[in-house]
């Protein structure tokens, strides 16, 4: 969430940033924010004046009673009674204005980093890096959903029977490969200095709001209504919320965390060939990395995260590219996002497998996550997160790009984790 003071002092920068995102009615909502904030501050001043006057009269009344001037004291008591009514009305007005301001601020996305280009959709994203050789699989190459059926390692129909479309069942070597990827990703993250956590798979409204899923993604999350809990769309939500409300010291930085969780997304409205098989699921596994950083170091940290994900994909020997997302495709909470895409040779298309993002102070403002700087002043920290990695499309890429006439070869780095080198 943007800070009101930042909007007030940097109105043109905010409007330019929202224009990069093609954010509708930017001028209108910014004006509403500033007008509401002005009314809120004016109301606060009026309330403070009334309370100060009431306190002053209360002291005078006490003195008058002591001096035996009861009549004068009673006259002032009548005035304090009116002041109490005024303060109650102003307090209610202040609460309403504060709530209105909060709701308006919730509607405004983060301001993109200066390097982010304007754009409307994924078609306008910038390719900044690519690596790896796309294999020539020949004319008989199969997409992963056919390979899964051929080798009996993923059962989409059984998952549909149990829960519905988008909930696959992994079987035999498919389940073992899935588990191998989770352990491999976690080991790589721990080796890079990230501390492992096991976190809840459901969160409360405060947690979902603090990291920006609510109200922006309301309707896209699975909601356990009786307990008012939400199934997590990513481990970013519970891991980042572990630090909600904390006041850190500069020596606490950097805070690094990793965790594996299943992820749950309704993906309402998703359909068509591009979501077939593992391409888009309602439940999937992901290993996440999260960083809490000093503002001066957050973009160095983002670059480190990008290099870390690169190294994993190099070890897996998968062809990939990195995109810097344009304003129109950057997520609501992010200032800068790099997407990693894996080339699916059998599908002849790029599949997103990871995002690494810097949210700057946007999440920290909602989280009330601050630190004391060297002068003793309280500042907002910066938060970052990345997928390291999302399993379904990585698994799809391995199945498709490593297929041979004899079966599916397992990447060398995963063989010790799997206990086998071939699916056949």
C-alpha positions as a printed Julia matrix, in Angstrom:
424×3 Matrix{Float64}:
   0.0     0.0     0.0
   1.33    3.42   -0.93
   1.85    5.91    1.9
  -0.45    8.94    1.87
   2.48   11.25    2.49
   4.27    9.84   -0.57
   1.19   10.4    -2.73
   0.75   13.92   -1.37
   4.39   14.87   -1.97
   4.86   13.0    -5.27
   1.52   13.3    -7.05
   3.01   13.52  -10.56
   5.31   10.53  -10.0
   2.34    8.5    -8.77
   0.21    9.45  -11.77
   3.05    8.66  -14.19
   3.56    5.28  -12.53
  -0.13    4.43  -12.65
  -0.19    5.47  -16.32
   2.49    2.81  -17.0
   0.06    0.28  -15.56
  -2.87    1.63  -17.59
  -4.64    2.09  -14.27
  -8.13    3.39  -14.95
  -9.31    6.61  -13.29
  -5.88    7.27  -11.75
  -6.43   11.02  -11.49
  -9.86   10.53   -9.97
  -8.78    8.1    -7.25
  -5.62   10.07   -6.41
  -7.77   13.19   -6.03
 -10.17   11.28   -3.77
  -7.24   10.11   -1.66
  -5.85   13.61   -1.29
  -9.27   15.17   -0.6
 -10.13   12.48    1.95
  -6.75   12.84    3.62
  -7.16   16.63    3.78
 -10.57   16.21    5.4
  -9.16   13.6     7.78
  -6.3    15.87    8.85
  -8.63   18.86    9.26
 -10.98   16.75   11.37
  -8.03   15.57   13.48
  -7.02   19.2    14.1
 -10.6    20.1    15.09
 -10.78   17.1    17.41
  -7.45   17.99   19.01
  -8.64   21.57   19.54
 -11.88   20.41   21.15
 -10.06   17.96   23.43
  -7.51   20.6    24.4
 -10.3    23.08   25.2
 -12.15   20.44   27.21
  -9.03   19.62   29.24
  -8.39   23.31   29.85
 -11.96   23.87   31.08
 -11.8    20.8    33.32
  -8.79   22.25   35.1
 -10.55   25.62   35.46
 -13.66   23.91   36.84
 -11.59   22.16   39.5
 -10.06   25.48   40.53
 -13.43   27.22   40.67
 -14.93   24.52   42.89
 -11.96   24.79   45.23
 -12.45   28.56   45.34
 -16.14   28.11   46.12
 -17.3    29.68   42.84
 -19.88   26.97   42.16
 -22.04   28.96   39.75
 -19.14   29.75   37.44
 -18.0    26.13   37.66
 -21.44   24.85   36.63
 -21.54   27.21   33.64
 -18.2    25.81   32.46
 -19.46   22.25   33.09
 -22.27   22.9    30.61
 -19.66   23.97   28.07
 -17.61   20.8    28.65
 -20.76   18.74   28.13
 -21.18   20.29   24.7
 -17.49   19.78   23.98
 -17.85   16.07   24.8
 -20.68   15.81   22.3
 -18.56   17.64   19.74
 -15.55   15.39   20.37
 -17.71   12.26   20.02
 -19.09   13.47   16.69
 -15.61   14.43   15.45
 -14.17   11.06   16.55
 -16.85    9.21   14.61
 -16.22   11.43   11.6
 -12.47   10.83   11.9
 -12.95    7.05   12.07
 -15.17    7.12    8.98
 -12.69    9.25    7.03
  -9.78    7.0     8.09
 -11.66    3.9     6.95
 -12.59    5.57    3.66
  -8.97    6.56    3.11
  -7.77    3.02    3.83
 -10.23    1.57    1.33
  -9.12    4.05   -1.33
  -5.44    3.24   -0.72
  -6.2    -0.49   -1.03
  -7.36    0.15   -4.6
  -4.1     1.73   -5.79
  -1.34   -0.62   -7.04
   2.36   -0.14   -6.43
   4.32    2.4    -8.48
   6.57    0.63  -11.03
  10.33    0.98  -10.83
  11.88    3.47  -13.25
  13.21    0.6   -15.42
   9.69   -0.74  -16.05
   8.35    0.16  -19.47
   4.77    1.12  -20.19
   2.73   -1.65  -21.79
  -0.67   -3.25  -21.99
  -0.04   -6.98  -21.62
   2.52   -9.8   -21.71
   3.09   -8.99  -25.37
   4.92   -5.82  -24.25
   7.28   -7.51  -21.79
  11.02   -7.12  -22.44
  13.22  -10.17  -22.99
  16.48   -9.4   -21.19
  18.22  -12.8   -21.07
  18.02  -16.31  -22.51
  20.11  -19.42  -22.02
  20.1   -23.09  -22.95
  19.61  -25.08  -26.11
  16.15  -26.04  -27.26
  16.33  -29.76  -28.08
  15.22  -31.18  -31.41
  12.78  -33.9   -30.41
  11.59  -34.82  -33.89
   8.07  -35.08  -35.21
   6.87  -37.7   -32.74
   7.42  -35.61  -29.59
   4.49  -35.73  -27.17
   3.14  -33.04  -24.84
   3.47  -33.82  -21.15
  -0.19  -34.81  -20.63
   0.23  -37.62  -23.19
   3.57  -38.64  -21.7
   1.96  -38.72  -18.25
  -0.69  -41.12  -19.53
   1.76  -43.22  -21.54
   4.03  -43.84  -18.53
   1.23  -43.78  -15.92
   2.86  -41.08  -13.76
   0.15  -38.4   -13.57
  -3.59  -39.1   -13.62
  -5.68  -36.05  -14.52
  -8.95  -38.0   -14.76
  -8.53  -39.5   -11.29
  -7.89  -36.03   -9.86
 -11.04  -34.81  -11.6
 -12.98  -37.68  -10.0
 -11.72  -36.82   -6.53
 -11.89  -33.02   -6.64
 -12.37  -31.61  -10.13
 -10.31  -30.32  -13.03
  -6.98  -28.83  -12.04
  -6.24  -31.29   -9.2
  -3.95  -34.0   -10.68
  -2.87  -37.19   -8.94
   0.86  -38.01   -9.19
   1.65  -41.72   -9.27
   4.71  -43.93   -8.87
   7.77  -42.35  -10.44
   5.76  -39.19  -11.11
   5.18  -38.74   -7.37
   8.83  -39.52   -6.61
  10.02  -37.01   -9.23
   7.71  -34.41   -7.7
   9.15  -35.06   -4.23
  12.69  -35.03   -5.64
  12.16  -31.58   -7.16
  10.83  -30.2    -3.86
  13.83  -31.51   -1.91
  16.29  -30.35   -4.57
  14.86  -26.82   -4.65
  14.87  -26.58   -0.85
  18.45  -27.85   -0.63
  19.61  -25.31   -3.22
  17.89  -22.49   -1.35
  19.31  -23.54    2.01
  22.75  -23.82    0.44
  22.32  -20.21   -0.76
  21.64  -19.01    2.8
  17.85  -19.17    3.02
  16.38  -20.46    6.29
  13.73  -23.16    5.83
  10.27  -22.8     7.38
   7.19  -24.99    7.41
   4.19  -22.69    7.55
   0.38  -22.94    7.73
  -1.47  -23.52    4.48
  -4.36  -21.31    5.58
  -4.18  -17.66    6.6
  -6.51  -15.14    8.18
  -7.85  -11.98    6.56
  -5.17   -9.81    8.16
  -2.41  -11.9     6.6
  -4.01  -11.98    3.15
  -4.52   -8.21    3.31
  -1.0    -7.48    4.55
   0.72   -9.06    1.53
  -1.79   -7.63   -0.95
  -3.9   -10.64   -1.89
  -6.94   -8.92   -0.42
  -8.86   -7.05   -1.59
  -7.11   -7.24   -5.0
  -7.42  -11.03   -5.42
 -10.75  -11.41   -3.65
 -12.62  -14.16   -5.51
  -9.41  -15.83   -6.73
  -8.63  -17.39   -3.35
 -10.34  -20.42   -1.85
 -12.22  -19.22    1.22
 -13.16  -21.41    4.2
 -16.1   -19.2     5.11
 -17.09  -20.76    8.44
 -13.66  -20.05    9.93
 -12.95  -17.06    7.66
  -9.61  -18.5     6.58
  -8.06  -18.52    3.11
  -6.08  -21.29    1.44
  -2.74  -19.81    0.47
  -2.0   -18.99   -3.19
   1.75  -19.08   -2.4
   4.07  -19.55    0.58
   4.93  -15.86    0.23
   1.8   -15.03    2.23
   2.45  -16.95    5.47
   6.24  -16.53    5.34
   6.13  -12.76    4.87
   3.45  -12.44    7.55
   5.76  -14.06   10.09
   7.34  -10.59   10.29
   4.11   -8.57   10.37
   4.25   -5.81   12.99
   7.96   -6.33   13.73
  10.36   -3.5    14.49
  13.76   -4.63   13.23
  17.3    -3.42   13.77
  19.57   -2.64   10.83
  21.76   -5.54   11.95
  18.81   -7.92   11.36
  19.15   -7.51    7.58
  19.01   -9.47    5.44
  16.24  -11.81    6.56
  16.0   -14.74    4.15
  13.44  -17.53    4.2
  12.38  -20.46    2.06
   9.52  -22.9     2.32
   7.63  -25.55    0.42
   3.83  -25.48    0.37
   1.0   -26.61   -1.82
  -0.65  -23.57   -3.41
  -4.34  -23.1    -4.11
  -5.77  -20.8    -6.79
  -9.28  -20.74   -8.13
  -8.09  -19.4   -11.52
 -11.67  -18.36  -12.24
 -12.31  -17.88  -15.94
  -9.27  -19.91  -17.08
  -9.98  -22.28  -19.94
  -8.7   -23.38  -23.35
  -5.75  -25.33  -24.71
  -3.2   -23.13  -22.91
  -4.36  -24.47  -19.53
  -4.26  -28.15  -20.47
  -2.41  -30.69  -18.33
  -0.01  -29.07  -15.84
  -0.07  -25.68  -17.54
  -2.52  -24.21  -15.03
  -3.8   -25.93  -11.9
  -5.99  -25.18   -8.9
  -3.59  -27.0    -6.57
   0.14  -27.21   -7.19
   3.43  -27.4    -5.31
   5.91  -24.55   -5.1
   9.1   -23.71   -3.24
   9.33  -20.01   -2.41
  12.12  -17.65   -1.38
  11.38  -14.48    0.6
  13.7   -11.65    1.65
  13.28   -8.73    4.07
  15.86   -6.11    3.14
  17.19   -2.68    3.97
  15.88   -0.26    1.29
  19.45    0.52    0.21
  20.11   -3.12   -0.67
  16.81   -4.45   -1.99
  17.65   -4.21   -5.7
  21.02   -5.9    -5.16
  19.06   -8.61   -3.36
  16.65   -8.9    -6.3
  19.58   -9.4    -8.68
  20.94  -12.09   -6.34
  17.59  -13.87   -6.41
  17.58  -13.79  -10.21
  21.11  -15.25  -10.34
  20.11  -17.94   -7.84
  17.16  -19.07   -9.97
  19.38  -19.01  -13.07
  21.81  -21.42  -11.41
  19.04  -23.88  -10.62
  17.83  -23.89  -14.23
  21.41  -24.32  -15.45
  21.79  -27.41  -13.29
  18.52  -28.77  -14.65
  19.8   -27.97  -18.17
  16.5   -26.5   -19.26
  16.22  -23.75  -21.92
  14.79  -20.59  -20.38
  14.49  -16.85  -20.81
  13.98  -13.91  -18.46
  11.47  -11.13  -19.04
  11.21   -7.77  -17.34
   7.48   -7.26  -17.04
   5.92   -4.12  -18.48
   3.66   -1.89  -16.39
   0.47   -3.5   -17.65
   1.64   -7.03  -16.73
   3.32   -6.28  -13.41
   1.46   -7.62  -10.39
  -0.57   -5.29   -8.17
   1.93   -5.25   -5.31
   5.24   -5.33   -7.22
   7.51   -2.45   -8.21
   9.66   -4.63  -10.48
   9.21   -8.25  -11.57
  11.4   -10.6   -13.58
   9.58  -13.61  -15.02
  11.4   -16.81  -15.89
   9.94  -18.81  -18.75
  10.82  -22.35  -19.72
  10.55  -23.47  -23.32
   8.22  -26.42  -23.75
   9.54  -28.06  -26.88
   6.62  -30.43  -27.36
   4.08  -27.6   -26.97
   6.29  -25.14  -28.89
   5.61  -22.38  -26.36
   7.11  -20.59  -23.39
   5.74  -21.4   -19.92
   6.18  -19.13  -16.89
   7.94  -21.04  -14.11
   9.09  -18.31  -11.73
   8.74  -14.67  -10.81
  11.18  -12.65   -8.73
   9.77   -9.36   -7.43
  10.71   -6.37   -5.32
   7.71   -4.83   -3.57
   9.78   -2.04   -2.01
   7.7    -0.62    0.91
   4.29   -1.55   -0.55
   3.78   -4.73    1.49
   5.79   -3.43    4.46
   3.38   -0.51    4.85
   0.46   -2.92    5.17
   2.54   -5.25    7.35
   3.71   -2.39    9.58
   7.16   -3.94    9.12
   9.73   -1.34   10.13
  13.3    -0.96   11.28
  15.21    1.65   13.23
  17.85    3.34   11.12
  21.21    4.6    12.4
  19.62    7.87   13.56
  17.0     5.99   15.58
  14.19    6.91   13.19
  11.66    4.25   12.17
  11.55    3.33    8.47
   9.65    0.81    6.37
  11.65   -2.23    5.24
  11.57   -3.64    1.7
  10.1    -7.08    0.94
  10.93   -9.4    -1.96
   9.88  -12.86   -3.05
  10.45  -15.35   -5.82
   9.46  -18.82   -6.94
  12.36  -21.19   -6.62
  10.57  -22.94   -8.24
   6.96  -23.68   -9.17
   6.81  -27.41   -9.84
   4.06  -28.12  -12.42
   5.6   -26.38  -15.41
   9.14  -27.37  -14.46
   7.92  -30.96  -14.35
   6.14  -30.47  -17.68
   9.35  -29.1   -19.18
  11.42  -32.02  -17.9
   8.93  -34.57  -19.24
   8.78  -32.93  -22.66
  12.37  -31.81  -23.17
  13.96  -34.97  -21.76
  11.78  -37.46  -23.64
  13.57  -40.08  -25.72
  12.57  -43.17  -27.67
  13.47  -45.26  -24.61
  11.59  -43.11  -22.09
  12.04  -39.92  -20.14
  15.57  -39.27  -18.96
  15.94  -37.69  -15.51
  18.25  -34.63  -15.28
  21.56  -35.73  -13.76
  21.26  -33.39  -10.78
  17.94  -35.02   -9.77
  19.02  -38.68  -10.02
  20.34  -38.81   -6.41
  17.01  -37.38   -5.22
  14.86  -39.7    -7.34
  16.77  -42.96   -7.04
  16.24  -43.64  -10.75
  17.57  -42.17  -14.0
  14.76  -43.04  -16.43
  10.97  -43.18  -16.56
   9.92  -45.96  -18.93
